[in-house]
Structure formats: structure tokens, C-alpha cells
Amino acid sequence: MAADMQKAIEEKEKGNAAYAKKDFETALKHYDEAIKLDPANIALLTNKAAVYFEQAAWKNCIDLCEQAVEKGREQRVDYKIIAKALARMGNAYMKQQDYENAVKYFNKSLTEHRNPDVVTKKNEAEKLLKDKQRLAYIDPQKSLEEKEKGNEYFKKGDFPGAIKHYSEAVKRNPDDAKLYSNRAACYTKLLEFQLALKDCEECIRLDPNFIKGHIRKGHALMALKDSAKAESSFRKALELDPKNEEAKDGLLKCLKGSDPEARRKRALQDPEIQQILGDPAMQMILQQMQSNPEALREHLQNPDIAGKIQKLLESEIIGIR
């Protein structure tokens, strides 16, 4: 028995030497001889699996690692050996771009032994899996269908419903700049100006020449009281289309913004503004805006109220950050 064990060690060393020289067929022969002499030695199985890995024989590698794990648990071997076999399975799945199984076996390995290298590989596999799932979900035709549904909800004044469909459209076609612009319009209607600004910036990143992206960004910045940046956005829109009336109007409002108190006083002379401010229901809503922003969102479901609040924002009678 001792002679067999010694012979197994010699065969293993010959296998290691051949492996180091990348003579994989010779390495397999020596590891097979070693396994015959010492079948309980789990390290021999993992070494042989390493050869299969180098030969891109992924199934053979995985099957052998499974045997190593099973025998290792029966023999209660060092948990690090089991962790190594599980990690190798994860690596084999990675090579096949089977990221779901790669994550699964990297996690199993980490439950046995927390190796920093395996943590890094698991994180990489999770990222690749997420990217693969995202790309698999892309479908321009379904995106167009969701966009059209969003347009219908927008026309009805159901802005949360429109956002839901525009968001699904974005997932189905994340490189369509117009989808972000459409969703930004909804966020603006719901007074979610930071979200509107974020969507406008993504829209512009994807298509710097899409004029509505710059105009809607300008409106969002004005609502956030950042007149200087808003002016820049409207000027960029006018570079793209010097005759665009909405961009001209936005720029004019920015230029008048140097004296906000004077503009506010002029707005208070507007009969429509006076009527809105004199409405007891609107007075109650404006009071609630200061103490309970969530209540405001409920009121904004009403297109009539949303329009009145938008009017007050545009005239800078009120502001929201």
C-alpha cells in the first residue's frame, strides 16, 4: 500500500511537470495512473480537471470537479479543496458564457472559503450576466408599441401611466433618445424636475442634435431655479434651429430672470394668476405643498390642477426643488 502511495506521488509530480510544459496529453496519462493508485486523493481529480480546462474540454472539467466535490464531502477533506473545485466549475461556465451557472458555482465556492480572487470573478460574472439579460430583452418593435401606449396615456393626462410605458420602452430600446425626452416631459408635468433633468441629459448624450432634449432640459433647469444653465440649454437649441419659437421663448424668460422679483410682481398682475391664487382649493393645495409633498403628487393626477401649478411655476410665483 505504501508503495502504491509513493508511486502515485511520483505520477502526480510527472503530471505536474508535463502540465507546466503544456504537454496536456502526457499530463493526463500521469494523473490517470496516479488516480488508479490513489483513488481517494481529491487533489488528483482537481489537477486532472485543470488539464481539461486548459484543453477547453469544459464538460469533462465540470464533471470531474463534481466528482471531486462529492468525494471530498464524503471524506470531509479541507474545505479549501472543495472551494477550489467549485471555483474551477465557475470558471468553466464563464468560458462557455454561461454566466448564470458561473455565478451559482462561484457563490458555492465562497460559502466554503472566501477567496478574494473568486469574489472578483463572481462580481465579473454578475455584471456579464446582467448585461446579457439586458441585451436579450432589447426589442425595438416592442419598444415602439410601449412608446405608443405612453403617448396615449400622456394625451389623457395620465402621466404616471405614461411613465410606466415609456420606462418599458426604454428597457426594450435603451439607445432611443426620444424615449428619454418623452419621459422627461411626464416628469416635468409631475414636478419631478430632477428626474426630468436626468432623462434630458441622457437624451442629449444619445443624440446631441435632438432639439427637444435641449429645450426640455432648459425648462427643467428653469424650474430648479438654475437660470444660467437653462439659458445655455436654450441657446444650444437655437444653434440647432434658430427659428424655434419654444427655444426663443425659454431664452427670453431666462434673460428676464435677472430681476426675479420684478417678474413675480408682473405675474401677480396676470388675471389668470390672480384667479388661481384666489381659488380656495388651490390655496389649500399650495399650503399642503409646503408640509406634505406626497399629497401634491396625488393632486397632480388631476390635469386641471397640474396645469394651474405649472402656470405658477412658469411665472415663478412658486418654486420646487
ZADO-1210 file (C-alpha; in nm, 4 decimals, padded with zeros to 6 digits):
<atoms>
<atom x="00.0000" y="00.0000" z="00.0000" code="MET" pos="1"/>
<atom x="00.2806" y="00.2397" z="00.0895" code="ALA" pos="2"/>
<atom x="00.4498" y="00.1565" z="-00.2389" code="ALA" pos="3"/>
<atom x="00.1319" y="00.2480" z="-00.4280" code="ASP" pos="4"/>
<atom x="00.1054" y="00.5784" z="-00.2459" code="MET" pos="5"/>
<atom x="00.4685" y="00.6589" z="-00.3265" code="GLN" pos="6"/>
<atom x="00.4152" y="00.5636" z="-00.6892" code="LYS" pos="7"/>
<atom x="00.1020" y="00.7842" z="-00.7001" code="ALA" pos="8"/>
<atom x="00.3040" y="01.0799" z="-00.5736" code="ILE" pos="9"/>
<atom x="00.5648" y="01.0190" z="-00.8434" code="GLU" pos="10"/>
<atom x="00.2994" y="01.0023" z="-01.1145" code="GLU" pos="11"/>
<atom x="00.1403" y="01.3203" z="-00.9841" code="LYS" pos="12"/>
<atom x="00.4740" y="01.5027" z="-00.9971" code="GLU" pos="13"/>
<atom x="00.5308" y="01.3829" z="-01.3530" code="LYS" pos="14"/>
<atom x="00.1819" y="01.5048" z="-01.4400" code="GLY" pos="15"/>
<atom x="00.2547" y="01.8446" z="-01.2843" code="ASN" pos="16"/>
<atom x="00.5781" y="01.8729" z="-01.4818" code="ALA" pos="17"/>
<atom x="00.4016" y="01.7884" z="-01.8078" code="ALA" pos="18"/>
<atom x="00.1232" y="02.0354" z="-01.7220" code="TYR" pos="19"/>
<atom x="00.3797" y="02.3104" z="-01.6655" code="ALA" pos="20"/>
<atom x="00.5210" y="02.2392" z="-02.0127" code="LYS" pos="21"/>
<atom x="00.1644" y="02.2457" z="-02.1548" code="LYS" pos="22"/>
<atom x="00.2031" y="01.8835" z="-02.2590" code="ASP" pos="23"/>
<atom x="-00.1521" y="01.8107" z="-02.1576" code="PHE" pos="24"/>
<atom x="-00.1926" y="01.4641" z="-02.3075" code="GLU" pos="25"/>
<atom x="00.1115" y="01.3415" z="-02.1152" code="THR" pos="26"/>
<atom x="-00.0165" y="01.5142" z="-01.8012" code="ALA" pos="27"/>
<atom x="-00.3491" y="01.3289" z="-01.8321" code="LEU" pos="28"/>
<atom x="-00.1747" y="00.9929" z="-01.8609" code="LYS" pos="29"/>
<atom x="00.0264" y="01.0510" z="-01.5443" code="HIS" pos="30"/>
<atom x="-00.2723" y="01.1833" z="-01.3491" code="TYR" pos="31"/>
<atom x="-00.4790" y="00.8810" z="-01.4584" code="ASP" pos="32"/>
<atom x="-00.2048" y="00.6482" z="-01.3309" code="GLU" pos="33"/>
<atom x="-00.1896" y="00.8387" z="-01.0035" code="ALA" pos="34"/>
<atom x="-00.5700" y="00.8165" z="-00.9616" code="ILE" pos="35"/>
<atom x="-00.5601" y="00.4375" z="-01.0136" code="LYS" pos="36"/>
<atom x="-00.3009" y="00.4080" z="-00.7379" code="LEU" pos="37"/>
<atom x="-00.4651" y="00.6590" z="-00.5004" code="ASP" pos="38"/>
<atom x="-00.8357" y="00.6957" z="-00.5956" code="PRO" pos="39"/>
<atom x="-00.9210" y="00.8726" z="-00.2685" code="ALA" pos="40"/>
<atom x="-00.6892" y="01.1646" z="-00.3403" code="ASN" pos="41"/>
<atom x="-00.9181" y="01.4556" z="-00.4361" code="ILE" pos="42"/>
<atom x="-00.6271" y="01.6757" z="-00.5423" code="ALA" pos="43"/>
<atom x="-00.5557" y="01.4355" z="-00.8295" code="LEU" pos="44"/>
<atom x="-00.9080" y="01.4862" z="-00.9624" code="LEU" pos="45"/>
<atom x="-00.8803" y="01.8634" z="-00.9460" code="THR" pos="46"/>
<atom x="-00.5415" y="01.8519" z="-01.1181" code="ASN" pos="47"/>
<atom x="-00.6858" y="01.6424" z="-01.3988" code="LYS" pos="48"/>
<atom x="-00.9794" y="01.8843" z="-01.4216" code="ALA" pos="49"/>
<atom x="-00.7269" y="02.1670" z="-01.4628" code="ALA" pos="50"/>
<atom x="-00.5886" y="01.9889" z="-01.7703" code="VAL" pos="51"/>
<atom x="-00.9371" y="01.9579" z="-01.9183" code="TYR" pos="52"/>
<atom x="-00.9839" y="02.3281" z="-01.8507" code="PHE" pos="53"/>
<atom x="-00.6710" y="02.4154" z="-02.0476" code="GLU" pos="54"/>
<atom x="-00.7916" y="02.1904" z="-02.3316" code="GLN" pos="55"/>
<atom x="-01.1271" y="02.3731" z="-02.3322" code="ALA" pos="56"/>
<atom x="-01.2966" y="02.0400" z="-02.2557" code="ALA" pos="57"/>
<atom x="-01.5465" y="02.2223" z="-02.0370" code="TRP" pos="58"/>
<atom x="-01.7909" y="01.9355" z="-01.9748" code="LYS" pos="59"/>
<atom x="-01.5116" y="01.6961" z="-01.8768" code="ASN" pos="60"/>
<atom x="-01.3716" y="01.9609" z="-01.6445" code="CYS" pos="61"/>
<atom x="-01.7081" y="02.0251" z="-01.4785" code="ILE" pos="62"/>
<atom x="-01.7938" y="01.6553" z="-01.4431" code="ASP" pos="63"/>
<atom x="-01.4598" y="01.5800" z="-01.2806" code="LEU" pos="64"/>
<atom x="-01.4931" y="01.8740" z="-01.0414" code="CYS" pos="65"/>
<atom x="-01.8372" y="01.7458" z="-00.9406" code="GLU" pos="66"/>
<atom x="-01.6804" y="01.4083" z="-00.8603" code="GLN" pos="67"/>
<atom x="-01.4113" y="01.5825" z="-00.6587" code="ALA" pos="68"/>
<atom x="-01.6694" y="01.7763" z="-00.4566" code="VAL" pos="69"/>
<atom x="-01.8790" y="01.4655" z="-00.3921" code="GLU" pos="70"/>
<atom x="-01.5824" y="01.2565" z="-00.2804" code="LYS" pos="71"/>
<atom x="-01.4423" y="01.5464" z="-00.0828" code="GLY" pos="72"/>
<atom x="-01.7595" y="01.5829" z="00.1201" code="ARG" pos="73"/>
<atom x="-01.7681" y="01.2079" z="00.1854" code="GLU" pos="74"/>
<atom x="-01.4104" y="01.2201" z="00.3131" code="GLN" pos="75"/>
<atom x="-01.4529" y="01.5534" z="00.4937" code="ARG" pos="76"/>
<atom x="-01.1480" y="01.6988" z="00.3208" code="VAL" pos="77"/>
<atom x="-01.0209" y="02.0513" z="00.3725" code="ASP" pos="78"/>
<atom x="-01.2948" y="02.2970" z="00.2702" code="TYR" pos="79"/>
<atom x="-01.0406" y="02.4910" z="00.0618" code="LYS" pos="80"/>
<atom x="-01.0029" y="02.1925" z="-00.1728" code="ILE" pos="81"/>
<atom x="-01.3791" y="02.1764" z="-00.2236" code="ILE" pos="82"/>
<atom x="-01.3887" y="02.5543" z="-00.2754" code="ALA" pos="83"/>
<atom x="-01.1158" y="02.5234" z="-00.5399" code="LYS" pos="84"/>
<atom x="-01.3132" y="02.2565" z="-00.7328" code="ALA" pos="85"/>
<atom x="-01.6318" y="02.4667" z="-00.7200" code="LEU" pos="86"/>
<atom x="-01.4452" y="02.7770" z="-00.8379" code="ALA" pos="87"/>
<atom x="-01.2994" y="02.5818" z="-01.1288" code="ARG" pos="88"/>
<atom x="-01.6528" y="02.4827" z="-01.2277" code="MET" pos="89"/>
<atom x="-01.7462" y="02.8504" z="-01.2179" code="GLY" pos="90"/>
<atom x="-01.4506" y="02.9338" z="-01.4421" code="ASN" pos="91"/>
<atom x="-01.5513" y="02.6608" z="-01.6890" code="ALA" pos="92"/>
<atom x="-01.9037" y="02.8012" z="-01.7087" code="TYR" pos="93"/>
<atom x="-01.7592" y="03.1510" z="-01.7588" code="MET" pos="94"/>
<atom x="-01.5619" y="03.0280" z="-02.0584" code="LYS" pos="95"/>
<atom x="-01.8875" y="02.8991" z="-02.2082" code="GLN" pos="96"/>
<atom x="-02.0553" y="03.2351" z="-02.1384" code="GLN" pos="97"/>
<atom x="-02.2997" y="03.0542" z="-01.9095" code="ASP" pos="98"/>
<atom x="-02.2880" y="03.3377" z="-01.6573" code="TYR" pos="99"/>
<atom x="-02.5855" y="03.2194" z="-01.4545" code="GLU" pos="100"/>
<atom x="-02.4145" y="02.8918" z="-01.3638" code="ASN" pos="101"/>
<atom x="-02.0832" y="03.0720" z="-01.3220" code="ALA" pos="102"/>
<atom x="-02.2366" y="03.2947" z="-01.0538" code="VAL" pos="103"/>
<atom x="-02.4016" y="02.9907" z="-00.8944" code="LYS" pos="104"/>
<atom x="-02.0767" y="02.7960" z="-00.8543" code="TYR" pos="105"/>
<atom x="-01.8660" y="03.0959" z="-00.7569" code="PHE" pos="106"/>
<atom x="-02.1163" y="03.1571" z="-00.4762" code="ASN" pos="107"/>
<atom x="-02.0953" y="02.7925" z="-00.3717" code="LYS" pos="108"/>
<atom x="-01.7170" y="02.8186" z="-00.3653" code="SER" pos="109"/>
<atom x="-01.7345" y="03.1314" z="-00.1496" code="LEU" pos="110"/>
<atom x="-01.9557" y="02.9571" z="00.1058" code="THR" pos="111"/>
<atom x="-01.6718" y="02.7066" z="00.1537" code="GLU" pos="112"/>
<atom x="-01.3869" y="02.9568" z="00.1530" code="HIS" pos="113"/>
<atom x="-01.3875" y="03.3313" z="00.0842" code="ARG" pos="114"/>
<atom x="-01.1111" y="03.3732" z="-00.1693" code="ASN" pos="115"/>
<atom x="-01.0676" y="03.7349" z="-00.2928" code="PRO" pos="116"/>
<atom x="-00.9935" y="03.6166" z="-00.6480" code="ASP" pos="117"/>
<atom x="-01.3191" y="03.4220" z="-00.6569" code="VAL" pos="118"/>
<atom x="-01.5074" y="03.7267" z="-00.5253" code="VAL" pos="119"/>
<atom x="-01.3668" y="03.9290" z="-00.8160" code="THR" pos="120"/>
<atom x="-01.4652" y="03.6622" z="-01.0675" code="LYS" pos="121"/>
<atom x="-01.8142" y="03.6353" z="-00.9201" code="LYS" pos="122"/>
<atom x="-01.8624" y="04.0117" z="-00.9489" code="ASN" pos="123"/>
<atom x="-01.7451" y="03.9994" z="-01.3099" code="GLU" pos="124"/>
<atom x="-01.9848" y="03.7117" z="-01.3852" code="ALA" pos="125"/>
<atom x="-02.2760" y="03.9002" z="-01.2261" code="GLU" pos="126"/>
<atom x="-02.2043" y="04.2063" z="-01.4397" code="LYS" pos="127"/>
<atom x="-02.1777" y="03.9990" z="-01.7576" code="LEU" pos="128"/>
<atom x="-02.4998" y="03.8155" z="-01.6692" code="LEU" pos="129"/>
<atom x="-02.6823" y="04.1429" z="-01.6146" code="LYS" pos="130"/>
<atom x="-02.5550" y="04.2797" z="-01.9469" code="ASP" pos="131"/>
<atom x="-02.6529" y="03.9600" z="-02.1265" code="LYS" pos="132"/>
<atom x="-03.0043" y="03.9709" z="-01.9808" code="GLN" pos="133"/>
<atom x="-03.0398" y="04.3383" z="-02.0699" code="ARG" pos="134"/>
<atom x="-02.9325" y="04.2791" z="-02.4293" code="LEU" pos="135"/>
<atom x="-03.1606" y="03.9762" z="-02.4602" code="ALA" pos="136"/>
<atom x="-03.4534" y="04.1969" z="-02.3527" code="TYR" pos="137"/>
<atom x="-03.3988" y="04.4543" z="-02.6265" code="ILE" pos="138"/>
<atom x="-03.6752" y="04.4511" z="-02.8890" code="ASP" pos="139"/>
<atom x="-03.7254" y="04.7726" z="-03.0946" code="PRO" pos="140"/>
<atom x="-04.0713" y="04.6671" z="-03.2135" code="GLN" pos="141"/>
<atom x="-04.1993" y="04.6095" z="-02.8599" code="LYS" pos="142"/>
<atom x="-04.0336" y="04.9357" z="-02.7590" code="SER" pos="143"/>
<atom x="-04.2322" y="05.1177" z="-03.0265" code="LEU" pos="144"/>
<atom x="-04.5545" y="04.9561" z="-02.9027" code="GLU" pos="145"/>
<atom x="-04.4828" y="05.0715" z="-02.5467" code="GLU" pos="146"/>
<atom x="-04.3948" y="05.4200" z="-02.6693" code="LYS" pos="147"/>
<atom x="-04.7301" y="05.4465" z="-02.8473" code="GLU" pos="148"/>
<atom x="-04.9095" y="05.3370" z="-02.5304" code="LYS" pos="149"/>
<atom x="-04.7141" y="05.6000" z="-02.3399" code="GLY" pos="150"/>
<atom x="-04.8227" y="05.8639" z="-02.5905" code="ASN" pos="151"/>
<atom x="-05.1878" y="05.7660" z="-02.5392" code="GLU" pos="152"/>
<atom x="-05.1589" y="05.7948" z="-02.1613" code="TYR" pos="153"/>
<atom x="-04.9795" y="06.1290" z="-02.1948" code="PHE" pos="154"/>
<atom x="-05.2615" y="06.2685" z="-02.4097" code="LYS" pos="155"/>
<atom x="-05.5130" y="06.1596" z="-02.1438" code="LYS" pos="156"/>
<atom x="-05.3139" y="06.3379" z="-01.8747" code="GLY" pos="157"/>
<atom x="-05.2241" y="06.0113" z="-01.7008" code="ASP" pos="158"/>
<atom x="-04.8570" y="06.0937" z="-01.6569" code="PHE" pos="159"/>
<atom x="-04.7676" y="05.8108" z="-01.4139" code="PRO" pos="160"/>
<atom x="-04.9217" y="05.5652" z="-01.6613" code="GLY" pos="161"/>
<atom x="-04.7244" y="05.7213" z="-01.9444" code="ALA" pos="162"/>
<atom x="-04.4021" y="05.6951" z="-01.7439" code="ILE" pos="163"/>
<atom x="-04.4656" y="05.3247" z="-01.6899" code="LYS" pos="164"/>
<atom x="-04.4912" y="05.2600" z="-02.0633" code="HIS" pos="165"/>
<atom x="-04.2048" y="05.4905" z="-02.1584" code="TYR" pos="166"/>
<atom x="-03.9849" y="05.3166" z="-01.9000" code="SER" pos="167"/>
<atom x="-04.0658" y="04.9781" z="-02.0509" code="GLU" pos="168"/>
<atom x="-03.9918" y="05.1225" z="-02.3945" code="ALA" pos="169"/>
<atom x="-03.6507" y="05.2367" z="-02.2675" code="VAL" pos="170"/>
<atom x="-03.5704" y="04.8865" z="-02.1436" code="LYS" pos="171"/>
<atom x="-03.6663" y="04.7455" z="-02.4822" code="ARG" pos="172"/>
<atom x="-03.4590" y="05.0028" z="-02.6730" code="ASN" pos="173"/>
<atom x="-03.2240" y="05.1953" z="-02.4411" code="PRO" pos="174"/>
<atom x="-03.0497" y="05.3786" z="-02.7257" code="ASP" pos="175"/>
<atom x="-03.3602" y="05.5650" z="-02.8467" code="ASP" pos="176"/>
<atom x="-03.3032" y="05.9239" z="-02.7332" code="ALA" pos="177"/>
<atom x="-03.6640" y="06.0312" z="-02.7927" code="LYS" pos="178"/>
<atom x="-03.7934" y="05.7921" z="-02.5267" code="LEU" pos="179"/>
<atom x="-03.5983" y="05.9763" z="-02.2556" code="TYR" pos="180"/>
<atom x="-03.7291" y="06.3091" z="-02.3837" code="SER" pos="181"/>
<atom x="-04.0866" y="06.1809" z="-02.3702" code="ASN" pos="182"/>
<atom x="-04.0436" y="06.0509" z="-02.0180" code="ARG" pos="183"/>
<atom x="-03.8824" y="06.3804" z="-01.9153" code="ALA" pos="184"/>
<atom x="-04.1981" y="06.5581" z="-02.0312" code="ALA" pos="185"/>
<atom x="-04.4001" y="06.3374" z="-01.7963" code="CYS" pos="186"/>
<atom x="-04.1682" y="06.4025" z="-01.5031" code="TYR" pos="187"/>
<atom x="-04.1982" y="06.7748" z="-01.5704" code="THR" pos="188"/>
<atom x="-04.5767" y="06.7502" z="-01.5575" code="LYS" pos="189"/>
<atom x="-04.5465" y="06.5738" z="-01.2216" code="LEU" pos="190"/>
<atom x="-04.2974" y="06.8367" z="-01.0976" code="LEU" pos="191"/>
<atom x="-04.0211" y="06.5762" z="-01.0693" code="GLU" pos="192"/>
<atom x="-03.7677" y="06.8147" z="-01.2188" code="PHE" pos="193"/>
<atom x="-03.4522" y="06.6329" z="-01.1103" code="GLN" pos="194"/>
<atom x="-03.5754" y="06.3148" z="-01.2809" code="LEU" pos="195"/>
<atom x="-03.6723" y="06.5174" z="-01.5861" code="ALA" pos="196"/>
<atom x="-03.3253" y="06.6710" z="-01.5970" code="LEU" pos="197"/>
<atom x="-03.1606" y="06.3296" z="-01.5707" code="LYS" pos="198"/>
<atom x="-03.3636" y="06.1973" z="-01.8645" code="ASP" pos="199"/>
<atom x="-03.2898" y="06.5071" z="-02.0721" code="CYS" pos="200"/>
<atom x="-02.9181" y="06.4641" z="-02.0142" code="GLU" pos="201"/>
<atom x="-02.9355" y="06.1002" z="-02.1242" code="GLU" pos="202"/>
<atom x="-03.1375" y="06.2030" z="-02.4292" code="CYS" pos="203"/>
<atom x="-02.8722" y="06.4601" z="-02.5248" code="ILE" pos="204"/>
<atom x="-02.5898" y="06.2125" z="-02.4647" code="ARG" pos="205"/>
<atom x="-02.7525" y="05.9708" z="-02.7097" code="LEU" pos="206"/>
<atom x="-02.8473" y="06.2356" z="-02.9662" code="ASP" pos="207"/>
<atom x="-02.6838" y="06.5788" z="-02.9174" code="PRO" pos="208"/>
<atom x="-02.8780" y="06.7166" z="-03.2145" code="ASN" pos="209"/>
<atom x="-03.2255" y="06.6309" z="-03.0848" code="PHE" pos="210"/>
<atom x="-03.3616" y="06.9775" z="-03.0165" code="ILE" pos="211"/>
<atom x="-03.6426" y="06.8782" z="-02.7786" code="LYS" pos="212"/>
<atom x="-03.3870" y="06.7300" z="-02.5405" code="GLY" pos="213"/>
<atom x="-03.2193" y="07.0710" z="-02.5008" code="HIS" pos="214"/>
<atom x="-03.5489" y="07.2576" z="-02.4714" code="ILE" pos="215"/>
<atom x="-03.6887" y="07.0249" z="-02.2075" code="ARG" pos="216"/>
<atom x="-03.3599" y="07.0389" z="-02.0217" code="LYS" pos="217"/>
<atom x="-03.3879" y="07.4172" z="-02.0242" code="GLY" pos="218"/>
<atom x="-03.7398" y="07.4049" z="-01.8787" code="HIS" pos="219"/>
<atom x="-03.6318" y="07.1604" z="-01.6066" code="ALA" pos="220"/>
<atom x="-03.3384" y="07.3844" z="-01.5123" code="LEU" pos="221"/>
<atom x="-03.5631" y="07.6888" z="-01.5006" code="MET" pos="222"/>
<atom x="-03.7978" y="07.5070" z="-01.2648" code="ALA" pos="223"/>
<atom x="-03.4947" y="07.4228" z="-01.0499" code="LEU" pos="224"/>
<atom x="-03.4024" y="07.7950" z="-01.0450" code="LYS" pos="225"/>
<atom x="-03.0797" y="07.7423" z="-01.2403" code="ASP" pos="226"/>
<atom x="-03.1306" y="08.0173" z="-01.4957" code="SER" pos="227"/>
<atom x="-02.7694" y="08.0271" z="-01.6161" code="ALA" pos="228"/>
<atom x="-02.7662" y="07.6613" z="-01.7201" code="LYS" pos="229"/>
<atom x="-03.1185" y="07.6904" z="-01.8567" code="ALA" pos="230"/>
<atom x="-03.0069" y="07.9783" z="-02.0762" code="GLU" pos="231"/>
<atom x="-02.7213" y="07.7646" z="-02.2071" code="SER" pos="232"/>
<atom x="-02.9642" y="07.4846" z="-02.2958" code="SER" pos="233"/>
<atom x="-03.1990" y="07.7158" z="-02.4842" code="PHE" pos="234"/>
<atom x="-02.9061" y="07.8717" z="-02.6709" code="ARG" pos="235"/>
<atom x="-02.7903" y="07.5260" z="-02.7749" code="LYS" pos="236"/>
<atom x="-03.1421" y="07.4523" z="-02.9028" code="ALA" pos="237"/>
<atom x="-03.1315" y="07.7744" z="-03.1066" code="LEU" pos="238"/>
<atom x="-02.7977" y="07.6765" z="-03.2555" code="GLU" pos="239"/>
<atom x="-02.9722" y="07.3677" z="-03.3891" code="LEU" pos="240"/>
<atom x="-03.2847" y="07.5560" z="-03.5008" code="ASP" pos="241"/>
<atom x="-03.2569" y="07.9373" z="-03.4924" code="PRO" pos="242"/>
<atom x="-03.6284" y="07.9742" z="-03.5692" code="LYS" pos="243"/>
<atom x="-03.7603" y="07.7519" z="-03.2886" code="ASN" pos="244"/>
<atom x="-04.0197" y="07.9581" z="-03.1029" code="GLU" pos="245"/>
<atom x="-04.0211" y="07.7485" z="-02.7856" code="GLU" pos="246"/>
<atom x="-03.6441" y="07.7865" z="-02.7505" code="ALA" pos="247"/>
<atom x="-03.6711" y="08.1612" z="-02.8153" code="LYS" pos="248"/>
<atom x="-03.9423" y="08.1938" z="-02.5514" code="ASP" pos="249"/>
<atom x="-03.7384" y="07.9953" z="-02.2986" code="GLY" pos="250"/>
<atom x="-03.4302" y="08.2058" z="-02.3595" code="LEU" pos="251"/>
<atom x="-03.6306" y="08.5253" z="-02.3226" code="LEU" pos="252"/>
<atom x="-03.7606" y="08.4108" z="-01.9855" code="LYS" pos="253"/>
<atom x="-03.4057" y="08.3339" z="-01.8751" code="CYS" pos="254"/>
<atom x="-03.2807" y="08.6761" z="-01.9790" code="LEU" pos="255"/>
<atom x="-03.5625" y="08.8401" z="-01.7872" code="LYS" pos="256"/>
<atom x="-03.4656" y="08.6297" z="-01.4886" code="GLY" pos="257"/>
<atom x="-03.2028" y="08.8789" z="-01.3792" code="SER" pos="258"/>
<atom x="-03.4762" y="09.0510" z="-01.1758" code="ASP" pos="259"/>
<atom x="-03.6975" y="08.7659" z="-01.0455" code="PRO" pos="260"/>
<atom x="-03.8842" y="08.9900" z="-00.8001" code="GLU" pos="261"/>
<atom x="-03.9908" y="09.2256" z="-01.0774" code="ALA" pos="262"/>
<atom x="-04.1068" y="08.9348" z="-01.2909" code="ARG" pos="263"/>
<atom x="-04.3013" y="08.7936" z="-00.9966" code="ARG" pos="264"/>
<atom x="-04.4765" y="09.1261" z="-00.9462" code="LYS" pos="265"/>
<atom x="-04.5710" y="09.1360" z="-01.3154" code="ARG" pos="266"/>
<atom x="-04.7048" y="08.7822" z="-01.2916" code="ALA" pos="267"/>
<atom x="-04.9248" y="08.8783" z="-00.9973" code="LEU" pos="268"/>
<atom x="-05.0962" y="09.1303" z="-01.2229" code="GLN" pos="269"/>
<atom x="-05.1985" y="08.8499" z="-01.4610" code="ASP" pos="270"/>
<atom x="-05.5769" y="08.7852" z="-01.4216" code="PRO" pos="271"/>
<atom x="-05.5242" y="08.4110" z="-01.4730" code="GLU" pos="272"/>
<atom x="-05.2628" y="08.4005" z="-01.1950" code="ILE" pos="273"/>
<atom x="-05.4909" y="08.6032" z="-00.9696" code="GLN" pos="274"/>
<atom x="-05.7782" y="08.3625" z="-01.0318" code="GLN" pos="275"/>
<atom x="-05.5591" y="08.0613" z="-00.9496" code="ILE" pos="276"/>
<atom x="-05.4275" y="08.2165" z="-00.6280" code="LEU" pos="277"/>
<atom x="-05.7777" y="08.3236" z="-00.5281" code="GLY" pos="278"/>
<atom x="-05.9185" y="07.9726" z="-00.5592" code="ASP" pos="279"/>
<atom x="-05.9687" y="07.8317" z="-00.2030" code="PRO" pos="280"/>
<atom x="-05.8989" y="07.4779" z="-00.3234" code="ALA" pos="281"/>
<atom x="-05.5695" y="07.5892" z="-00.4800" code="MET" pos="282"/>
<atom x="-05.4795" y="07.7796" z="-00.1642" code="GLN" pos="283"/>
<atom x="-05.5233" y="07.4597" z="00.0347" code="MET" pos="284"/>
<atom x="-05.3109" y="07.2639" z="-00.2147" code="ILE" pos="285"/>
<atom x="-05.0342" y="07.5264" z="-00.2061" code="LEU" pos="286"/>
<atom x="-05.0290" y="07.5090" z="00.1724" code="GLN" pos="287"/>
<atom x="-05.0004" y="07.1323" z="00.1565" code="GLN" pos="288"/>
<atom x="-04.7044" y="07.1642" z="-00.0826" code="MET" pos="289"/>
<atom x="-04.5010" y="07.3145" z="00.1983" code="GLN" pos="290"/>
<atom x="-04.5759" y="07.0442" z="00.4556" code="SER" pos="291"/>
<atom x="-04.6611" y="06.7305" z="00.2601" code="ASN" pos="292"/>
<atom x="-04.5058" y="06.6887" z="-00.0890" code="PRO" pos="293"/>
<atom x="-04.6636" y="06.3432" z="-00.1234" code="GLU" pos="294"/>
<atom x="-05.0124" y="06.4969" z="-00.1113" code="ALA" pos="295"/>
<atom x="-04.9122" y="06.7209" z="-00.4014" code="LEU" pos="296"/>
<atom x="-04.8407" y="06.4177" z="-00.6175" code="ARG" pos="297"/>
<atom x="-05.1943" y="06.2963" z="-00.5638" code="GLU" pos="298"/>
<atom x="-05.3353" y="06.6337" z="-00.6663" code="HIS" pos="299"/>
<atom x="-05.1228" y="06.6276" z="-00.9810" code="LEU" pos="300"/>
<atom x="-05.3210" y="06.3308" z="-01.1057" code="GLN" pos="301"/>
<atom x="-05.5854" y="06.5916" z="-01.1871" code="ASN" pos="302"/>
<atom x="-05.4842" y="06.7544" z="-01.5202" code="PRO" pos="303"/>
<atom x="-05.6632" y="07.0798" z="-01.4317" code="ASP" pos="304"/>
<atom x="-05.4729" y="07.1214" z="-01.1040" code="ILE" pos="305"/>
<atom x="-05.1464" y="07.0156" z="-01.2694" code="ALA" pos="306"/>
<atom x="-05.1953" y="07.2853" z="-01.5350" code="GLY" pos="307"/>
<atom x="-05.2537" y="07.5550" z="-01.2738" code="LYS" pos="308"/>
<atom x="-04.9454" y="07.4578" z="-01.0750" code="ILE" pos="309"/>
<atom x="-04.7405" y="07.4530" z="-01.3965" code="GLN" pos="310"/>
<atom x="-04.8599" y="07.8080" z="-01.4670" code="LYS" pos="311"/>
<atom x="-04.7496" y="07.9231" z="-01.1209" code="LEU" pos="312"/>
<atom x="-04.4110" y="07.7571" z="-01.1692" code="LEU" pos="313"/>
<atom x="-04.3560" y="07.9182" z="-01.5088" code="GLU" pos="314"/>
<atom x="-04.4318" y="08.2598" z="-01.3639" code="SER" pos="315"/>
<atom x="-04.2028" y="08.1827" z="-01.0653" code="GLU" pos="316"/>
<atom x="-04.4827" y="08.2507" z="-00.8177" code="ILE" pos="317"/>
<atom x="-04.3834" y="07.9202" z="-00.6628" code="ILE" pos="318"/>
<atom x="-04.0734" y="07.7040" z="-00.6917" code="GLY" pos="319"/>
<atom x="-03.9928" y="07.3423" z="-00.6284" code="ILE" pos="320"/>
<atom x="-03.6541" y="07.1865" z="-00.5670" code="ARG" pos="321"/>
</atoms>
